[in-house]
Each structure stands twice: as C-alpha cells, then as structure tokens.
Amino acid sequence: MSNTEMTFTIPNRKIAALSNGHTEKPLLLMVHGWLDNSASFTKLIPLLNDFHVIAIDLPGHGKSSHRSADAHYHLLDYVHDLHCLVHAQGWTNFSIVGHSLGGIISSMYCAIFPEFVRNFVCIESAGPLTEPESTSVAQLKKAIESRIETNQKAIKHPKDIGSIVQARQRVSDLSAENAALILQRNITHDAHSDDIQWSTDKRLRTVSSLRLTQAQVENLMQGIQCPIHFVLGSNGFSKVSDLMVQRKKLFKDAKLTIVEGGHHVHMEAENLVSTIILQHCSQ
C-alpha cells in the first residue's frame, strides 16, 4: 500500500501527515527533524505494516500550517501541538518514533504524558539541548535580533529542485536522493508556471529564545516511563552521542543501538531501523 496524505485540524492550524492507512493496526506516530518533514520517513513507512503509521509534518514544515504572524517556533509549543492532535483524535496507548528535533519533542511528550505512550524509538537524539542559566541574556538577545532580521528579509524562493538539493547537501550528510525526498515536500509548484516556492516558514531558522537548563532536562528525562530504544548513527551528530553518554543513567528502561550511517540513519539503513522499530514497539 502506498503512503496516503492525511490532514488533521487542531486549534488555529492544520497538521498534514503521511500514513500507510492500516487503521486496524496499533498506532505508531512519527515526528521528523528540524527543516525536514514526514517525507523523511517514506522509506520506513512501507516496512512497518504491523502498525497504523501516521508521520506528521510539524507546524511550519511540509504541508502543515504556519504559525500566526505574531507567533514564533518555541520547542514547548511543538509538544503542545502534538498533544492537541492526540487529544483531538482521542488516541491512547500508541508508540512514537522521533528523529532529531522530533526525538526531542517526543521525549518531552513521553515525560509529560506517560499515560498515552506505550513505546518510544528515539533516532539521533538524546533529549533537549541545554545551556546554563548564565547564557540567558545573550540567548535572548540573539533570539530577538534574529527575529527582526528574518522578518526584514525577503524570501528567496528556489530556482529549481536541483539547486536546493545541492545546497542542503553542503550543510548536511544527506545523499542527493534523500535530500530530494525531503525537499520535494517543503516546496510548492505554481499552477500557472514552472516556478517553485518554499512552503516552509522562514521563521523556523530564527534562534531559540531560551534553552532548558540541565536540571530541567534531567527532571523531564527521569519522567519518561515507557521503554525507549535509542538509535544513533555511527557517523551521526557527535553532540548527540556525547549527550547519550551523559544521560543514559536518567532513563528507567532504555536500549541503545549504533547503526552504520549518519544523522539521517533511518533513511540510509531503513531495513535495520525498521526491524528495531517493529521489535521494540511490539513489546
């Protein structure tokens, strides 16, 4: 069965998603990384037929709504968006797969709403990034200045898909094939011309207003009740693997598997990663 488009309505916005349509199976939510979208899971979804897979586009990404003109993209608001969706659909006892930013969001969700989540697979993430309290002034200044700068900049729409694939490859470890899979969902095509435009919100690139402190993150990570399987790429982000070493003692029930690949290891080793997901989420 090919992936099907879905649209959900939550207060003030719509959430787009891809699904395998197996509505009779247990639910498996998938949450993508920063500047990605649900298409980053298109290689995995056909391999997960034991589940009703729903891979969402976070607000501002892919085909989901942007936040209102007076809003910004705060980490905590993504957690709120996720629970608005869960609440609106009446979902319970589901599993989550999160990659990168999606892993951070999902880890926070698992801690805050443990009664809803059965199992969690966390790919190339070990929870939220932290900064000491002493960085608050500098962080806030950078955030405000980045918002003003971004607001004043005109959006530079891409000339063609090839140019933006090459640009994404220059700042990531994505192959051309995998970059194209993601980017095709982050653009729209003009119905009357060959022009393409970004569908992603330019405000996604602004600086975070505040980071959580180490104590706050420890409290959150210790609140996760469900079993976790961490999947890190052998050539993934070093910051993530360093955090994993620091935080592994915080998790009540966690496994770690290193898989050959980079930060988007789930797109490079989809067969092995799908097996991990199937085994872990079927417990």
N, C-alpha and C positions, 0 to 999 in steps of 0.2 A: 504494500500500500504506500502510495506517495504521500509526502507531507502535505497537510491541508492548512490553509490560512484560517485563523480564528481572530475574533475581536471581542474583547470584554469591556464593559463600561464600569468605571469606578467614579466616585465623585470628581467632577471637573475635568475628566480626561478619559481617553480610551487606551486600552492596552492591547496591542497586537501580539499575535503568537503564531507559532507553527505547532502542529500536532500530528501524531500518527493515527488519530481517530479511533483508537481502541478503547472506547468509552466503558466497556465492560470490565476492563482490567484495573488494577490498583494504580492510583495517580502518582506520577513522577513529574515534579516541576523542575524546570531547568532555567538557570539565571546566568546570563552571559557577563562578559567583562566590559571594562570601560572602552567606549568607542566601537565596540563590537555590536552584535545583535543576535537574535535567535538563530540566524543562519550559521553561526559558528558551531552549532550542534547538528547541522544537517547530515554529517557523516555518521554521527552516533545514533540519531533517532531511528533509522531503519533496523538497527541492530538491537533495539530494546523492545521487542514485541511482547515481552511479558508484562509490559506496563502501558498505561494510558499516558503517553508523554505529552506534556504541554511546555514548550520552550517560549518564554515571553521575551518581548522587546521592552526593556526598561524605558520609562518616560524620557523623551528627548533622543532616543535611539531608534533606528529602524523605521517601522511604520507606526509606532506609538505616538501619542500626542506629546507636544512640548508643554512645559510648564507655562503658566501665565506670564505676561510681560513683566510683572513686578516680582516674580519669584526667581529662585536660584536652585542649584542642584546640590542639596545637602545629603550627606550619607544617611542620616537618620530618616529623611523623608522617603528614601527608597525602601527602607524597612516598613514604613507606614504604607506606602503604595502596595507592597507585597501583601500586607495583612488586609488592606481594603479589598484586594482581589480575592483572597481566601475567604474573607467574611461575606462578600457579595455572592460568591458561588457556593457557600456552605461546605467547603472542603474540610475534611478531617483525616487524620491518620494517613498522611501522604509522606512521600520521600522527596528530598531535594538534592539536585546536583547544581553546584555553583562553581563558576570559573572566575578566578582573579577577583575583580570588583564584585562579581556575582557571588563568589565564595565568601567575601567579607560580609555582604548583605545577608546572605543565607546563614552564616554563623551567628550573626546578631539576632536574626529571626528565631533560630533554634533556641537561643538562650532566653529570649523574651516570651516566646510562645511554645514552650516544650510540649504542651499537651496536644499540639497539632502535628508534630513531625515525628515520623517513625524512624527514618534513617537519613543520613546525610553523607554525600560524597563531595569532598572539597578539593578542587583541582587548582593547583598553582596558587594557593592562598593559605595563610595560617592565621586568619583573623585580621582585625583592623590595624592599620599603621598607627603609631603613637608618636607624640612629641612631649617633652617635658613642659610643665606649666610656664617655665621661663621664656618659652618661644611665643607665647600668646600675642604679645604686642606686635612682633614682627610678622607673625602669620596673618593676623587681622589686617594689617596694613597692606600686605601683598594681595590679600583677597579682594579688598575694596578697590585697590588700584587696578587689579586685573579685570574686575567687572566693568569699570569705567572704560578702560582701554578696549575691551571686547565690544562693548556697546557702541563705541565710536567707529569701529572698523566695519567696512562693508564686507559682505560675504563674498569670497572668491569661489565662484562655482567652478567645478572641474571642466576641463576641455573634453576629456574622454576618459573612459574607464582605464585604459592602459596607463595613462599618466598618474592617476591616483593609486593604482596598484603599485607602481614603481615607487611612489612617494611613501606609501605605507611600508614597503619592504625596506626602505632606507632607515626606518626608525623601529623596526621590529624584526623578529626572526621568522616571519610568515613566508611561506612559499608563494609564488605568483598565483597558483591555483587557490590556495586558502585565502589569500588576501582578496581575490576577486569574489569568492563566495560571500565574504562578509560585506564588502563594499557595494556589491550589487543591491543589497538591501538598505544601504544608507544613502541611496540616491533615488531620484525620480526622473522620469523622462517626460519632456514637454510633448503634449499630444499633437502639436501642430508643427514641430520642428525636430531636429536631431539633438537639441540642447539637453543637457542633463544638469540637475541641481541637487545640492545636498538636501537630504530630508532630516539629517541630524541637526540638533540645536547647537549653534556656535557657543552658547554659554557652558557647554559641557567641558570646555577647555579652561575655564576660569579656575583660579586657585581656591582650594578648600578654605573656609573661614576659620575653622578650628580643627585640631586633631584631638582625639581622645588621649587621655593620659594612660600610663602603664597600669595604674591601679584600676582605672575604669575598665580597661580591656581584660584584665585578669578577672574582675568580677563577672564580666559578660561571658568569657570563655568557660569559667567554672560553672556557669548556669546551664550549659548545654547538657541535656540529659540523654539524648539519643546516641546510638553508636555512630562514630564518624570513621570514614576511610579517606585519608588524605592521599592525593595522587600528585606527586611533583615530577616535573620533567628533569631528566639528568642534566640538561643544559638550560634549565629554566632560570627564573629570576633568583639571583643569589640572596637578595633581601628576604625572599620568602623562605628559602631553606634555612637561613640564619634564624628567622623568627620561629621556625618549626623546632629547632634545637632548644630555643629559649622557653617555648611554651608547651612542649609535649607533656610536661608534668601537670598542666592545668586541666587536661581533658580526662573525663571519667572512663571513657571506653573508646579508644582510638587505635587505628592501624595506619601505617604509612607504607606506601609502595612508591618506589622510584621507577619511572618508566622512561625508556630512551626517547628523548625528544626535548623540545624547547618549551617556551611559555604556553604555547597553544598545543600542548602534547595530545590533547583529546582530538585534534584534527590530524595529527601525524600518526598516532598509534591507536586509531579508533577501535580496532578489534580487541586489543588488550584492555583498553579503558572501558569498553562496553562490557567485557567479561567481569571486570571489577565491580561495575555498577550493578549488573544483574545479580552477582553473588551477594553483594553487601545489602542491596535493597530488598532482596527476597528473604532476608532473615525474619 
